Amino acid sequence: MTASAQRRRAAIELVLAALALAGAVWSALDVRSVVDVAPIIDGERATTSIAYDPPMLVLTLLLITGSAVLTILAVARWRRSGSAVEVVSA
């Protein structure tokens, strides 16, 4: 692959990483919900608790992981596509 093709692919990977991160934020906002909890003893007032939706939590974690992997691959590809560094030994 040529250097320009490598950089184009790295740019595409960065765009996909940004989209995955946006999806992770979107799904993270829908992970938890407030639920009413019945009183334990008669005469007590009801309380609230936070319930987490497991499938949405897994989706959030997978999207964050995918975004991180794509970012690392894109940065590595971008750096490799640059001009070659000449190693000079003394």
Sequence and secondary structure as in RCSB ss.txt:
>XXXX:A:sequence
MTASAQRRRAAIELVLAALALAGAVWSALDVRSVVDVAPIIDGERATTSIAYDPPMLVLTLLLITGSAVLTILAV
ARWRRSGSAVEVVSA
>XXXX:A:secstr
  HHHHHHHHHHHHHHHHHHHHHHHHHHTTSEEEEEE  SSTT   EEEEEE HHHHHHHHHHHHHHHHHHHHHH
HHHHHTS        
